[in-house]
Amino acid sequence: MLSFDIKEYSQKLVAHVQPLPPSVEVGLILCVTTLIVAIPTVIVYRLYFHPLAEVPGRKIHAITGFLTQWKSHITGTWLREAAQLHRQYGPIVRIGPNHIAVDGSIGWPQVYGHQPGKAEFSKYPNFIFPGDGMSLIGAQKDDHRRQRRQLAHAFSDAALVEQQSVILQYIDLLMKQLTQRAESGEPIDIVTWVNLTTFDIIGDLTFSESFGGLKSGGYHPWVQNFFDGIRGEGMMRLMDRYLLLKPFILAIGYRHIRESMESAEMSMEKAKARVALGEQPFGGRRDFMTYMLRRSKDGVTAMSETELLVNSSIVIGAGSETTATALSGAFFYIGTHPQVYSYLVDEIRGAFTDASDITLKSTAQLQYLHACIEETLRIYPPAAETPPRVCPGATIGGKYIPKGTVVTVYQWATFRNPSNFADPDSFRPERWLPKTHALYDEKYAGDNRAVFKPFSYGARDCIGKNLAYAELRVILSHILFKFDFELKPGQSDWHEKQTSFLVWDKDPLNITLKLRQDEASIS
């Protein structure tokens, strides 16, 4: 029988332990002492002596920005908390030791706008992904101006007229797919179908080649990786800030990080293939890459190869996901407000006698449709936060904010702020109608419409906003002209339960479609 004497074992173990050299002992003691002294010192400094100490907010956020970053990139719950903080503390809130959130009523003109004679608030590097400083999103002043000038023609009104046939081509494919499902009576996930549509449109407009989603009825691998990889980009940013947590973040987010990297690789491969074809490989047809590849007067390509590749990926993502999110939100809010649905259907069907009449230009005249789109963008902004800026040292809202402070405007918080909008949490399209409209409501006359900037603000606002509005108008008009729809039961919390990782993490939104009663007479 084996026996074990714990006392004897302990004595032998201790006998083999060698004492630390005096220099090492002293070093360890100094390290521990330094930490014991330093941590409380840093906490006291950040709470009471930091230049931002007078900015209101929760004490924990003044001490550390970790919770803000964790909720932004891991749980996706920060956006709603930021809105609560603004309601509690006001238009300027401290959300990190060196980070403030500013309501758009102050932030748009003072942080994102151009102020003659004053230093510009610079872009915050690597906000979207590592290396985004080479793109329109992250480029600093001169590089941004050069890149935007290069792309401006691709998003001009004249270009939009050229692009209409491409847009309508894919809407026609969408309508055929929806008609088949309406006739069979099967429910559809409208989130999937509007995503397939917007990705096919932007793929063709950018590369003269769609992703084939509408024909196949499923996501192209690049598109699927794009969705799955969005969280991965946030996790990589978190790892950069908190290196000690890297093993843990990798353990819980490996799949998202891997798919983010795979998405970037696929995007680069697709862009390189298009670049290799030259400016206009398809006859007289011009796509976005045509404009990006054009050379300046000295014969040098105006964008570097890296800028071309990074910006093409940005255009694909920003030009599809945000529009699809707005369309999904429109179906949800219109579908949960029967009176709004009735007014909108009456306007669309009263304006057109045939689907061929529904164009980018003709839909621009529909006031109630425009109001529904604006209200969707207010209550459910696809880009719910704006890439932050770095303060050069300036007064914001009457408070001096020191140089190097990170400043963020959250659209979601600004648009849901009762200081800016009456009934901020209610879907009320009438707030956007002109006074001459029969449904205009004086109750919303005091709304601060100047804060409504769903596509950001100033010289750095979204270059593709006119394209986005055009797609929203035409897709909604075509679907509501031809079909009646209802949300399937049990989805009333579809929006409220969503998390946000720069964009909304959307569940399916299941609807049933039926051909409108008089469809036979108008087909």
Phi and psi in degrees as a GROMACS rama.xvg file:
@    title "Ramachandran Plot"
@    xaxis  label "Phi"
@    yaxis  label "Psi"
@TYPE xy
-79.5427  142.501  LEU-2
-128.149  153.598  SER-3
-136.745  118.885  PHE-4
-100.286  103.532  ASP-5
-63.1679  -34.7105  ILE-6
-66.4516  -43.9531  LYS-7
-64.0964  -40.4568  GLU-8
-63.1197  -42.059  TYR-9
-64.0011  -40.1952  SER-10
-64.5886  -41.7689  GLN-11
-64.989  -40.0999  LYS-12
-63.5738  -44.4723  LEU-13
-64.9801  -35.5527  VAL-14
-63.1553  -26.9406  ALA-15
-90.4028  -8.02948  HIS-16
-80.1427  122.145  VAL-17
-90.3873  137.817  GLN-18
-65.8297  147.187  PRO-19
-70.0132  146.158  LEU-20
-58.9965  146.635  PRO-21
-53.9115  -37.6783  PRO-22
-65.3567  -36.8588  SER-23
-70.3859  -41.9575  VAL-24
-58.1171  -45.5411  GLU-25
-62.3436  -41.3352  VAL-26
-62.46  -43.9594  GLY-27
-64.1178  -42.9627  LEU-28
-60.8907  -42.6421  ILE-29
-63.3884  -41.4116  LEU-30
-62.8138  -47.4253  CYS-31
-63.5994  -43.9402  VAL-32
-61.9895  -41.7191  THR-33
-60.6349  -43.8521  THR-34
-64.4569  -43.1999  LEU-35
-60.5721  -37.4763  ILE-36
-82.2813  -41.5245  VAL-37
-68.8021  -43.6161  ALA-38
-61.239  -52.0627  ILE-39
-60.5782  -34.665  PRO-40
-63.4231  -45.7079  THR-41
-61.9645  -43.2643  VAL-42
-60.5553  -48.2521  ILE-43
-62.3016  -42.5547  VAL-44
-60.5518  -48.8252  TYR-45
-66.0103  -31.886  ARG-46
-78.6497  -36.9776  LEU-47
-122.991  -21.1946  TYR-48
-121.907  -8.10892  PHE-49
-65.6323  147.53  HIS-50
-56.428  -22.4074  PRO-51
-97.305  10.3251  LEU-52
-60.3263  -28.2544  ALA-53
-85.0558  -8.06188  GLU-54
-76.4155  127.121  VAL-55
-67.3591  156.306  PRO-56
156.574  177.579  GLY-57
-74.4015  141.073  ARG-58
-60.5484  -36.4849  LYS-59
-61.6542  -32.506  ILE-60
-75.4247  -27.4158  HIS-61
-70.5802  -31.3053  ALA-62
-77.5799  -43.3892  ILE-63
-148.436  145.504  THR-64
-93.1432  5.31226  GLY-65
-61.5425  -44.7288  PHE-66
-62.8511  -40.6121  LEU-67
-59.7131  -47.2107  THR-68
-67.9382  -39.751  GLN-69
-62.9406  -45.6277  TRP-70
-71.1589  -26.3271  LYS-71
-73.6695  -43.1683  SER-72
-106.263  -18.928  HIS-73
-110.942  -52.4358  ILE-74
-92.6368  -22.7313  THR-75
72.4921  19.654  GLY-76
-104.634  -1.20077  THR-77
-65.5205  -35.7676  TRP-78
-55.9912  -47.3044  LEU-79
-67.9354  -35.486  ARG-80
-66.9086  -37.8188  GLU-81
-60.6776  -39.6817  ALA-82
-63.8558  -40.5669  ALA-83
-64.1726  -38.7705  GLN-84
-64.5307  -40.0456  LEU-85
-63.818  -40.1667  HIS-86
-66.3461  -33.0515  ARG-87
-81.5496  -41.8503  GLN-88
-109.587  -14.9539  TYR-89
111.998  -167.261  GLY-90
-73.8505  -18.5941  PRO-91
-125.714  120.828  ILE-92
-131.751  136.318  VAL-93
-83.361  122.563  ARG-94
-119.748  7.08965  ILE-95
-167.836  166.328  GLY-96
-53.5866  -35.087  PRO-97
-131.477  33.8121  ASN-98
-140.905  129.638  HIS-99
-125.536  150.099  ILE-100
-104.639  135.024  ALA-101
-125.934  130.93  VAL-102
-62.6058  146.138  ASP-103
-60.135  -25.2443  GLY-104
-59.8134  -28.1619  SER-105
-103.308  -44.2946  ILE-106
-68.1467  -38.5776  GLY-107
-58.3037  -57.54  TRP-108
-72.6135  -34.7925  PRO-109
-89.4788  -25.314  GLN-110
-107.131  -44.7453  VAL-111
-98.6807  -14.2638  TYR-112
-87.2133  168.401  GLY-113
-91.1591  125.901  HIS-114
-119.84  107.185  GLN-115
-52.8174  134.447  PRO-116
80.305  1.18142  GLY-117
-118.816  149.211  LYS-118
-65.2315  145.41  ALA-119
-80.4038  144.927  GLU-120
-75.4571  118.653  PHE-121
-80.8408  161.43  SER-122
-67.5555  148.682  LYS-123
-87.8111  118.321  TYR-124
-67.6629  145.884  PRO-125
59.0539  34.4113  ASN-126
-72.0939  -43.5262  PHE-127
-82.4366  -52.0267  ILE-128
-159.417  159.863  PHE-129
-57.6815  128.19  PRO-130
93.8148  3.10012  GLY-131
-71.0931  -5.75704  ASP-132
-66.2593  -12.612  GLY-133
-88.4253  -2.10598  MET-134
-110.183  171.263  SER-135
-56.0076  -33.9141  LEU-136
-69.6922  -41.735  ILE-137
-109.372  -7.01118  GLY-138
-64.4864  143.551  ALA-139
-77.3237  179.506  GLN-140
-46.7128  -61.2195  LYS-141
-68.4991  -42.7009  ASP-142
-65.2844  -38.641  ASP-143
-63.4461  -44.5747  HIS-144
-60.1949  -43.9467  ARG-145
-63.4282  -45.5417  ARG-146
-67.6548  -41.2035  GLN-147
-65.9558  -39.6854  ARG-148
-59.6957  -38.6402  ARG-149
-65.9443  -35.9489  GLN-150
-92.42  -13.483  LEU-151
-56.4131  -39.891  ALA-152
-64.5822  -30.1822  HIS-153
-67.9931  -22.9631  ALA-154
-115.076  18.8969  PHE-155
-76.0475  167.182  SER-156
-61.7655  -38.483  ASP-157
-64.0619  -41.4343  ALA-158
-65.9434  -35.5998  ALA-159
-63.3243  -36.7729  LEU-160
-62.8782  -42.6748  VAL-161
-63.1481  -36.3189  GLU-162
-79.2186  -12.0672  GLN-163
-56.8066  -41.8776  GLN-164
-63.0341  -36.2476  SER-165
-66.653  -45.5975  VAL-166
-60.4807  -47.7807  ILE-167
-66.9345  -29.8551  LEU-168
-59.4332  -43.5899  GLN-169
-79.4902  -29.7349  TYR-170
-65.4606  -36.4602  ILE-171
-62.0296  -42.4453  ASP-172
-61.879  -42.517  LEU-173
-59.2442  -46.0363  LEU-174
-63.4787  -36.3654  MET-175
-64.8984  -42.7351  LYS-176
-65.191  -42.6847  GLN-177
-67.9748  -36.1793  LEU-178
-62.0314  -44.1251  THR-179
-57.5678  -41.7815  GLN-180
-77.0761  -31.037  ARG-181
-66.326  -40.9474  ALA-182
-68.5704  -31.0002  GLU-183
-84.0442  -16.4663  SER-184
81.3953  5.21693  GLY-185
-77.0883  140.933  GLU-186
-66.0285  152.937  PRO-187
-129.485  151.695  ILE-188
-90.6531  103.829  ASP-189
-66.8009  -25.3454  ILE-190
-60.379  -45.5095  VAL-191
-62.3295  -45.5198  THR-192
-71.1189  -35.6235  TRP-193
-73.5487  -31.316  VAL-194
-64.6143  -45.0747  ASN-195
-58.0933  -39.7312  LEU-196
-67.5687  -51.0539  THR-197
-68.5537  -34.2941  THR-198
-69.2246  -39.2517  PHE-199
-63.9746  -41.549  ASP-200
-63.0969  -51.2003  ILE-201
-69.8695  -30.9002  ILE-202
-62.5578  -43.9805  GLY-203
-69.7839  -41.9561  ASP-204
-65.3057  -30.6735  LEU-205
-87.6525  -47.6707  THR-206
-114.176  1.53613  PHE-207
61.3294  27.6049  SER-208
-153.518  123.188  GLU-209
-80.3623  174.808  SER-210
-88.3426  -4.13853  PHE-211
73.3387  16.2499  GLY-212
-68.2889  -40.8169  GLY-213
-68.2412  -33.4082  LEU-214
-73.3504  -41.639  LYS-215
-84.2012  -23.3434  SER-216
77.8907  13.6979  GLY-217
-145.585  168.414  GLY-218
-78.5318  137.196  TYR-219
-63.6241  145.718  HIS-220
-52.6045  -37.5764  PRO-221
-63.0798  -42.5583  TRP-222
-65.6936  -43.5806  VAL-223
-61.3188  -43.5132  GLN-224
-65.798  -32.7712  ASN-225
-60.2289  -48.4144  PHE-226
-61.5591  -49.2902  PHE-227
-69.1684  -24.6537  ASP-228
-89.688  -8.96613  GLY-229
-58.4847  -44.7675  ILE-230
-65.5704  -32.9998  ARG-231
-61.5311  -36.2995  GLY-232
-63.7908  -40.8871  GLU-233
-65.2007  -38.8354  GLY-234
-64.6874  -37.4413  MET-235
-65.7347  -37.7537  MET-236
-63.7435  -39.6451  ARG-237
-64.9923  -39.562  LEU-238
-62.8976  -37.1844  MET-239
-63.1116  -34.384  ASP-240
-83.222  -32.6312  ARG-241
-127.856  80.034  TYR-242
-61.3621  -32.8128  LEU-243
-65.3989  -22.417  LEU-244
-91.0535  0.854844  LEU-245
-54.2922  -47.1253  LYS-246
-59.9506  -39.7301  PRO-247
-68.2635  -44.5644  PHE-248
-64.0739  -39.5859  ILE-249
-61.9473  -37.9063  LEU-250
-65.8126  -40.5746  ALA-251
-90.0137  -17.8174  ILE-252
-125.902  19.9915  GLY-253
-56.7471  -44.0658  TYR-254
-61.5182  -45.1579  ARG-255
-65.2017  -41.0504  HIS-256
-66.0474  -42.9629  ILE-257
-61.1245  -44.0601  ARG-258
-70.216  -30.4334  GLU-259
-63.3027  -43.1989  SER-260
-68.9251  -38.5418  MET-261
-65.5456  -39.2186  GLU-262
-61.6467  -42.8278  SER-263
-63.116  -40.6554  ALA-264
-64.8599  -44.3993  GLU-265
-62.4713  -40.986  MET-266
-62.1111  -44.3591  SER-267
-62.6185  -41.8073  MET-268
-63.3535  -43.4297  GLU-269
-65.4902  -41.4959  LYS-270
-66.6098  -42.4815  ALA-271
-61.1736  -39.99  LYS-272
-62.9045  -38.8029  ALA-273
-72.7073  -39.9567  ARG-274
-59.1603  -38.74  VAL-275
-63.3534  -21.0425  ALA-276
-82.4822  -13.0615  LEU-277
90.542  -173.599  GLY-278
-64.5801  -51.9679  GLU-279
-134.766  75.7258  GLN-280
-79.9566  -9.61474  PRO-281
-114.718  57.9268  PHE-282
68.6528  -131.885  GLY-283
-87.285  -2.74338  GLY-284
-70.9554  131.329  ARG-285
-111.048  128.034  ARG-286
-110.116  -178.591  ASP-287
-61.4913  -35.2484  PHE-288
-65.8815  -27.1095  MET-289
-56.2106  -46.9458  THR-290
-71.7854  -36.4204  TYR-291
-69.6015  -26.9457  MET-292
-89.1673  -9.41777  LEU-293
-61.9871  145.556  ARG-294
-94.4922  152.63  ARG-295
-76.9256  178.319  SER-296
-61.398  -28.2015  LYS-297
-85.7375  6.97528  ASP-298
86.2901  1.31976  GLY-299
-93.6104  138.259  VAL-300
-58.5843  129.075  THR-301
-67.179  -25.92  ALA-302
-112.498  139.766  MET-303
-70.272  167.034  SER-304
-59.909  -42.6624  GLU-305
-62.9308  -42.5483  THR-306
-62.9249  -39.7476  GLU-307
-59.8512  -48.2038  LEU-308
-67.5415  -44.6521  LEU-309
-67.3886  -43.2898  VAL-310
-68.4763  -33.5983  ASN-311
-63.5126  -38.3732  SER-312
-66.1436  -41.7359  SER-313
-61.5686  -44.8884  ILE-314
-61.4573  -43.3458  VAL-315
-61.4902  -50.0477  ILE-316
-67.0944  -50.1815  GLY-317
-69.6534  -29.5976  ALA-318
-86.6568  2.65547  GLY-319
-127.301  -57.1311  SER-320
-61.1952  -42.8023  GLU-321
-66.8643  -40.0143  THR-322
-66.3831  -42.0098  THR-323
-64.1705  -36.856  ALA-324
-64.3649  -44.1026  THR-325
-62.2115  -41.5836  ALA-326
-63.0844  -43.6402  LEU-327
-60.7542  -45.2471  SER-328
-62.8137  -38.3653  GLY-329
-62.1138  -44.5516  ALA-330
-63.291  -38.544  PHE-331
-65.27  -51.3279  PHE-332
-72.9704  -37.0881  TYR-333
-66.3542  -40.1582  ILE-334
-69.2723  -23.1299  GLY-335
-97.463  4.19815  THR-336
-130.096  87.6661  HIS-337
-54.9421  -37.4345  PRO-338
-68.1629  -40.5794  GLN-339
-61.4308  -45.6801  VAL-340
-56.3089  -45.6653  TYR-341
-63.7241  -46.6473  SER-342
-61.3344  -42.9704  TYR-343
-67.7233  -45.1653  LEU-344
-61.3654  -41.7392  VAL-345
-61.5548  -41.502  ASP-346
-64.915  -47.2081  GLU-347
-66.0673  -47.0326  ILE-348
-73.7323  -22.6134  ARG-349
-79.8174  -19.3433  GLY-350
-88.4585  -24.0163  ALA-351
-128.609  144.032  PHE-352
-103.344  -17.2212  THR-353
-147.142  148.37  ASP-354
-60.1429  -27.6539  ALA-355
-67.2305  -15.9636  SER-356
-79.1255  -12.1889  ASP-357
-85.0059  105.638  ILE-358
-131.108  175.322  THR-359
-60.4375  -39.8561  LEU-360
-75.5238  -45.4189  LYS-361
-66.784  -35.1165  SER-362
-73.5099  -18.1451  THR-363
-66.9438  -14.5546  ALA-364
-88.7668  -5.80832  GLN-365
-86.6103  104.014  LEU-366
-69.6827  -41.0744  GLN-367
-71.9607  -35.8547  TYR-368
-60.0027  -45.8958  LEU-369
-60.0435  -41.3093  HIS-370
-63.7713  -39.7941  ALA-371
-65.5883  -39.002  CYS-372
-66.4705  -45.8844  ILE-373
-61.3306  -42.3408  GLU-374
-68.4735  -34.0383  GLU-375
-63.2208  -44.9072  THR-376
-66.5713  -26.325  LEU-377
-76.5407  -51.3753  ARG-378
-81.1393  -18.165  ILE-379
-143.061  62.3295  TYR-380
-63.4408  123.88  PRO-381
-58.3985  -41.1803  PRO-382
-102.231  95.3375  ALA-383
-81.1538  -8.84907  ALA-384
-140.814  151.738  GLU-385
-98.2009  139.605  THR-386
-50.5214  131.114  PRO-387
-68.8357  166.985  PRO-388
-121.074  162.046  ARG-389
-111.188  122.598  VAL-390
-70.0137  134.812  CYS-391
-83.6106  -1.18788  PRO-392
102.129  95.1688  GLY-393
-157.883  163.256  ALA-394
-90.7945  125.024  THR-395
-123.553  119.24  ILE-396
57.7521  34.4728  GLY-397
84.8994  -2.79309  GLY-398
-110.796  135.052  LYS-399
-78.5639  124.714  TYR-400
-110.513  122.22  ILE-401
-68.9254  159.248  PRO-402
-58.3593  138.112  LYS-403
93.7739  -8.81251  GLY-404
-70.2111  134.616  THR-405
-84.8482  133.46  VAL-406
-125.144  128.463  VAL-407
-126.22  137.934  THR-408
-107.633  124.26  VAL-409
-99.0263  112.826  TYR-410
-56.5182  -43.6392  GLN-411
-55.1102  -47.7732  TRP-412
-67.3069  -40.9746  ALA-413
-65.0355  -44.4819  THR-414
-75.4976  -20.4669  PHE-415
-100.401  8.66184  ARG-416
-82.6127  121.848  ASN-417
-62.8834  -16.2413  PRO-418
-72.2725  -19.5312  SER-419
-104.632  -31.9902  ASN-420
-138.743  137.312  PHE-421
-70.9666  145.139  ALA-422
46.8085  56.0013  ASP-423
-62.9245  -25.6522  PRO-424
-96.1061  7.77317  ASP-425
-109.206  145.233  SER-426
-85.4049  104.809  PHE-427
-132.416  84.6644  ARG-428
-57.9456  -27.4254  PRO-429
-61.7519  -18.036  GLU-430
-64.8732  -17.901  ARG-431
-102.285  1.19081  TRP-432
-82.9353  149.622  LEU-433
-70.7325  159.427  PRO-434
-60.2511  -25.308  LYS-435
-78.1907  -10.254  THR-436
-78.4262  143.693  HIS-437
-61.8526  -26.7657  ALA-438
-97.5431  6.55845  LEU-439
-60.196  138.239  TYR-440
-123.113  118.877  ASP-441
-60.0587  -21.1656  GLU-442
-56.1429  -29.3344  LYS-443
-102.688  13.0674  TYR-444
-64.5144  -27.1665  ALA-445
-87.5043  0.776059  GLY-446
-58.5784  139.777  ASP-447
-87.1763  80.9156  ASN-448
-65.3277  -19.5162  ARG-449
-63.6892  -21.6955  ALA-450
-84.7997  -8.81574  VAL-451
-79.9539  97.3726  PHE-452
-132.812  73.4366  LYS-453
-67.9353  -16.1651  PRO-454
-111.184  29.0619  PHE-455
70.8209  -162.614  SER-456
-145.868  147.383  TYR-457
77.6308  -155.241  GLY-458
-66.5956  -14.9925  ALA-459
-108.448  19.6427  ARG-460
-69.7756  172.31  ASP-461
-64.7092  121.12  CYS-462
-68.1036  -21.302  ILE-463
-101.328  19.4546  GLY-464
-65.0548  -35.1719  LYS-465
-66.1369  -38.053  ASN-466
-64.104  -42.5596  LEU-467
-61.9724  -47.0619  ALA-468
-60.2506  -41.5243  TYR-469
-61.9146  -45.9519  ALA-470
-62.7316  -43.8206  GLU-471
-58.8751  -47.1165  LEU-472
-62.9188  -48.5397  ARG-473
-72.8553  -41.2129  VAL-474
-65.7135  -47.2442  ILE-475
-61.0452  -42.3022  LEU-476
-64.0745  -44.7467  SER-477
-62.2519  -45.397  HIS-478
-67.3053  -46.0639  ILE-479
-76.4817  -19.0303  LEU-480
-70.7585  -37.4835  PHE-481
-97.4362  -30.4679  LYS-482
-122.045  152.146  PHE-483
-98.0635  146.651  ASP-484
-140.066  156.004  PHE-485
-137.777  144.101  GLU-486
-75.355  141.225  LEU-487
-68.3932  148.604  LYS-488
-60.7971  158.426  PRO-489
84.4994  19.4164  GLY-490
-123.18  19.0545  GLN-491
-64.87  -21.5754  SER-492
-102.178  19.927  ASP-493
-51.8944  -45.4742  TRP-494
-80.4222  -46.6308  HIS-495
-63.1241  -23.414  GLU-496
-92.4011  0.358126  LYS-497
-75.0295  145.961  GLN-498
-100.253  167.692  THR-499
-134.134  128.458  SER-500
-127.018  74.2943  PHE-501
72.1827  -48.9085  LEU-502
-118.827  164.964  VAL-503
-75.5026  137.971  TRP-504
-89.8498  95.9655  ASP-505
-92.4748  135.796  LYS-506
-79.4228  166.375  ASP-507
-57.8731  149.926  PRO-508
-122.172  100.221  LEU-509
-88.1529  129.398  ASN-510
-131.93  160.771  ILE-511
-111.792  136.233  THR-512
-110.489  142.409  LEU-513
-134.922  139.686  LYS-514
-60.7725  134.443  LEU-515
-56.9523  154.123  ARG-516
-56.649  -37.3499  GLN-517
-98.8521  21.0351  ASP-518
-60.3339  -37.1157  GLU-519
-58.9153  -31.1068  ALA-520
-84.7735  -11.6943  SER-521
-114.532  -6.02491  ILE-522
